Amino acid sequence: MKGKQTKVISVVALLCVALALLVVYLPKSPASARVELSDVEIEINRAVAMVRGDSPMEGIGKLKALEEQMPNHPELNYHLGVFSVVTQQYVKAIPRLEVAVKVPRFEEAYVYLFESYQEIGNQKAAADILEKAKAGKFAKETNESIIELYKH
């Protein structure tokens, strides 16, 4: 009985060591799933973190400085557009969000664009986005968010 327990403990210990080695030496994610951020994306992410953290004005300043260098950068325009909506600067938000929606991964910008058009009274532009949402042209969450905004 004691010999059998010793073998089981030895096997379990060996499996634990093997598992630990696998965890340490295997890549954290497949190479194809890894996203290498560019220097610009890193700067944008840092500035966005500042806006959401303790230094919002400094973060906005950094984003605006980047905007001067790259006025058509989709991610930069997405964040500046969202921050413009949050601060009810809808007129400033619209051109930024229009740049962002050209890139599929920033589809959520349509929600903010819809809200901005509604707030400034451009019902035709808002209706165009609403019709696309009702027709299911966007991801499910985006469609639902636009339709929900319309109800309110």
N, C-alpha and C positions, 0 to 999 in steps of 0.2 A: 504494500500500500504506500509506504513512504517513498519507495523508488519511483512509483507512478506519479506521485505528487511532485517530486523533484523534476521529472521529465516535463510535466505540464508547465511548471513554473519556468523552466529553462526555455521551452518553446515560446511561451508568452513573452518572456524577457527578450528573446531573439526577435520576435515580431515587433515589439516596441522599438527596439534599436533600428530595425530595418525601416519602420515607418518614420522614425525621426530623421533618418538619413534621407529618405525620399522627400520629406517636407523641406529639409535644408537645401538639397541639391537640385530639386526640380524647379523650373521657372515658375514664377508666381502666376503668370497667365501665358497663354499661347502667344508666340511672337506676332501672329496675325492680329491678336486682340489688343496688343499694346498700342498705346497712342503716344507718340512722341510729340510733345508740345514745342512749338517754335518759341523763340525768344519773345516775339510779339504777344503770343498767346499767354505766356507766363506773365508778362507785364500787365496784360489785360486782367488776368485772374487776380493778380496782386492788388490792382486798383479796385476791382469789384469787391474784394475782401475788405478793403479799407472803407469803401462806401457802406458796406453792410456792417462794418465794425465800429470802431471808435473814431475814425477819421473820415467821415463822409465827404467833406469838402475837399480834403487833400486827394482823396480817391477820384472824385469828379475832375479835379484839376489834372490829374495824371491821364485820365481817359480823354479829356479834351485836348491835351497836348499830343496824345497819340492820334487823335482825330485830325489834327492839323497835318500830320505826316501821312496819314492813310485815310482820307475821307470816305473811301468806299469799302472799308474793311467790314464784312458782314457781322462778325462777332462783336466788334467794337460798337457798331451802330445798333445792334440788338440791345446791348446793355445800356447804352446812352438813351435809346428809345424807351426802354422799360423805366429807367430812372426818371425820364421826362414825364411819363404817364403817372408815375407814383407822386410826382410833385405837381401834377395837373398842368404841365406845360405841353398841352396836346399839339399845338402848332409846331413846336420843336420836335415832338416825338414822331410825327408822321413821316417826314423825309428819311429819318433814321430807320424807322421800321420798314419802310418801303425798300430800303437797301437790304435789310436783313432777310425779308421774306423771299428774296431771290435765291436763297440757299435753303434747300429742303430741311436741313437740320434745325433751322430757325423758324420752322412753321408756326410755332407757338406765338411768334410775333404778330400773326394775324389776329389773335385775340386782343392784343393791345392796340393794334391798328384799327380794329372794329370799334373799340371803346373810344379811341381818339376821334375817329370820324363822327361818331355819335355826339360826342361832347362839343365839337365845333359846329355841329349842325349840317354836316355833309351827309345827308341821309342816303343819297344815291350810292356813294362809295361804301357806306356801311351796309346798305341793302345788297350790294354785289357780293360782299364778303359773307353776309348772312345766307344768301342763296347758295353759295358754294358749300357752306357748312351744312345746310339742310340737305344738299345733294350728296353729302358724304365725301367731299373732295379732299378733306384733311384727315389727319389721324383722329381716331375716335374721341380722345380727350379734347383736342382742339375744337372739333365740331360741337361737342357738348358744352364747352366753355363759352363759345360764341352764342349758341342758342340760349344758354342760361343768362348771359349778359343782356340779350335782346329782351328777355321776359321781364327784366327789372327796369 
